[in-house]
């Protein structure tokens, strides 16, 4: 687990799985793959096998050793719901998260139907605990089916990561969605993000009472374009509350309500 992270919407990362394979256009310039492959073949390095998918059972209980509450991004270097990750291993990840209930865990997948099916089996009688936030990546309007999968899931907090936003989203159904993150792509082959695409998502979040977090404009370097949208930083997070439209700001960061 990384004790700190540059990701604006979380406090730490935890990677009980590393590596992945591409599934849609949003994966084309994957930052995790680019980072991991730099170390392929380096003896003894955690990424000696580059971005090959690997289970890391020795990391399964890491969050239990963190005594102060953190927001933890689960598998920043992989996808927990990749088809090569057996559900028996996913069970062990969820076992740890359910035990470590002083943390907030943020799980993000592009395999949204697999996440939905797993969560609905595990939590058939009640929603997943409110400290486990479940999300999917949606890079443009062609991937809205992932939003429907989230809406069908027995979750307490559902979120969307609209990053990298590589095309307009169009009209979205944000029913049962609690939080939306938007960000531009970064890296040497970053695809540009049009400001109107971002405004369109922000305005729909405002209309629906959904927390909106603008992460970055992107570019060659992640921070090169800043994260101000129309003169304002948007840093909303959902309240763990049954009342829609209530937001809270990230821990130890300036934000708006």
Secondary structure by P-SEA (a helix, b strand, c coil): cccccccccccbbbbcccbbbbccccccccaaaaaaacccccccccccccccccccccccccccccccccccccccccccccccccaaaaaaaaaaaaaaccbbbbbbbcaaaaaaaaaaaaaccccccccbbbbbbbcccccaaaaaaaaaccccbbbbccccccccccccccccccbbbbbbbbccbbbbbbaaaaaaaaaaaaaabbbbbbccccccccccccccccccccccccccccccccccccccccccc
